[in-house]
Amino acid sequence: MASAVHAFIDELRAKADFKKDKSAALSLAKNECMANRLETISKRFAQRSWIPTYKGKKTTRTERWLNLMLSDMHFGAELDGRLVRYPYGPVEESRRLAAVVAQVADYKRQYRKETSLALHVLGDVIEGNIHDPQSSANLTVQFDRALHHLIHAIEFLATEFRQVVVYTAVGNHGRDIARHPERALQDKYDSHEYRIYRSLYHAFRSVPNVRVETHIRPFYICSQFGQKALYTHGDAIFNFGVPGKLLRVGMLEAQIGRFRTAHQDNADVTQFCGGHVHTACDVDVGDSTVITNGAMLPGGQFSQSLGYFASHCSQQLWESVDGHQFGDHRRLYVGITEDASKEFDKIIPLWKPL
């Protein structure tokens, strides 16, 4: 929420006035610029007719974490509606992401002042060129569109939540095929996708309520209220199987056991999350929970070649509180209705070609 940014700026202003601190004055100027931008975004979004009203309580600490998994967005896929069931280009990918973050903003607004947002960006942000280099937008355009969409989405979320932490893990579609012609096993972070993440890191360094973490390992462990979860894309490290065809609980249980015994830091991980499979699923495996994400991309020609002609497009959202790691849960569905809605352009303006 923009008010949180302005409160921080007031504190900086007092420091600069009292100490005549040049660094504080410089930081003040940067943050005032960002605050004005966030305020503009917030006002633009507030013009919509479907925003709910709420009354929140006053609190100074995070009592709830809202977790959003963002994966398999495949920006730049350029699906041709003549060849597949649904088109998917710059308009559709922008409005679908805007529809997702709008649903996040409207989730339990009565608890907003005590809620922080964890945004788990888990790879396949771009289509890349691993299947056919001529079937999608060129890499420069993919990179540009991904940054445009994600920066506007995160800026909008920063106007809604007291704190936004962006965690990142690379996928397989964003790999640099000059370095990794096949599946990346060594230095997986050396990829187009990681460069996008680092760009996000630098873009939000001056925003006081946003933190972007860019891990070089292909997975990270996130702790909330002492409850640990593993996040990865799913093409390596942890094999989630093919939930759309067969859920092999025994295989998942064996992997969880091996991961926990590999290192003392892993011993108390009780949640395992990933994308890659394009199927939203959550299942209890012993004392752990396994969560896989859907995709924002509708079925393309590659999917059709494997016999997949239609799928529900969605992203996973859930709430964590002390003692309940996987609490209230939603699947945020997007589709052709959102593709046609110009209302979402208030959140993420349509990308303009280079």
Stockholm file with secondary structure:
# STOCKHOLM 1.0

chainA/1-354         MASAVHAFIDELRAKADFKKDKSAALSLAKNECMANRLETISKRFAQRSWIPTYKGKKTTRTERWLNLMLSDMHFGAELDGRLVRYPYGPVEESRRLAAVVAQVADYKRQYRKETSLALHVLGDVIEGNIHDPQSSANLTVQFDRALHHLIHAIEFLATEFRQVVVYTAVGNHGRDIARHPERALQDKYDSHEYRIYRSLYHAFRSVPNVRVETHIRPFYICSQFGQKALYTHGDAIFNFGVPGKLLRVGMLEAQIGRFRTAHQDNADVTQFCGGHVHTACDVDVGDSTVITNGAMLPGGQFSQSLGYFASHCSQQLWESVDGHQFGDHRRLYVGITEDASKEFDKIIPLWKPL
#=GR chainA/1-354 SS CHHHHHHHHHHHHHHHHHHCCHHHHHHHHHHHHHHHHHHHHHHHHHTSSCCCCCCCCCCSSCCEEEEEEECCCCBTCCBCTTTSSSCBSHHHHHHHHHHHHHHHHTTTGGGGGGEEEEEEECSCCBCTTSSCTTSSCCHHHHHHHHHHHHHHHHHHHHTTCSCEEEEECCCSTTBCTTTCSSCCCSSTTSBHHHHHHHHHHHHTTTCTTEEEEECSSSEEEEEETTEEEEEECSSSSSCCCBTTTBCCHHHHHHHHHHHHHHCGGGTTEEEEEECSSCCCEEEEETTEEEEECCCSSCCCHHHHHTTCCCCCEEEEEEEEBTTBSSCSEEEEEECHHHHTCGGGGGTSCCCCCC
#=GC SS_cons         CHHHHHHHHHHHHHHHHHHCCHHHHHHHHHHHHHHHHHHHHHHHHHTSSCCCCCCCCCCSSCCEEEEEEECCCCBTCCBCTTTSSSCBSHHHHHHHHHHHHHHHHTTTGGGGGGEEEEEEECSCCBCTTSSCTTSSCCHHHHHHHHHHHHHHHHHHHHTTCSCEEEEECCCSTTBCTTTCSSCCCSSTTSBHHHHHHHHHHHHTTTCTTEEEEECSSSEEEEEETTEEEEEECSSSSSCCCBTTTBCCHHHHHHHHHHHHHHCGGGTTEEEEEECSSCCCEEEEETTEEEEECCCSSCCCHHHHHTTCCCCCEEEEEEEEBTTBSSCSEEEEEECHHHHTCGGGGGTSCCCCCC
//
